[in-house]
Amino acid sequence: MSRYSESKHPHHAVRQFRGQPGNYILHFSDGTAYVGRQGAHVSRLDAHMRTHGEQVVGVQFMTDHENNQCVRAEREQRTVKQLERAGVMLRNLIEPSHPQSCPPRRKR
């Protein structure tokens, strides 16, 4: 996960990455994390901060320079698996979805 940014203060991250396509990891004060993705001209980070703002202590972001939803979906799934293997408790309730317009995922 070395391609994610260093953890940034949530309010700075929201301003810096607003409307940029990419993947993110929210770090919460209780030690849990949430992995997500956002497309261009959308700010999922804003939505998370409105809902959980006081609990979020850091945000890591990885920009998707090509704005490719298939790349973001794959990256989100890989990040979830990596964090789970590292023993991080995630707030993600379901496995990340894969857009139907993307090619089928390869079995590993």
HELIX and SHEET records of a PDB file:
HELIX    1   1 PRO A   10  PHE A   17  1                                   8    
HELIX    2   2 ARG A   44  HIS A   52  1                                   9    
HELIX    3   3 GLN A   69  ARG A   85  1                                  17    
SHEET    1   A 3 ALA A  33  GLN A  38  0                                        
SHEET    2   A 3 GLY A  22  PHE A  28 -1                                        
SHEET    3   A 3 VAL A  56  THR A  63 -1                                        
END                                                                             
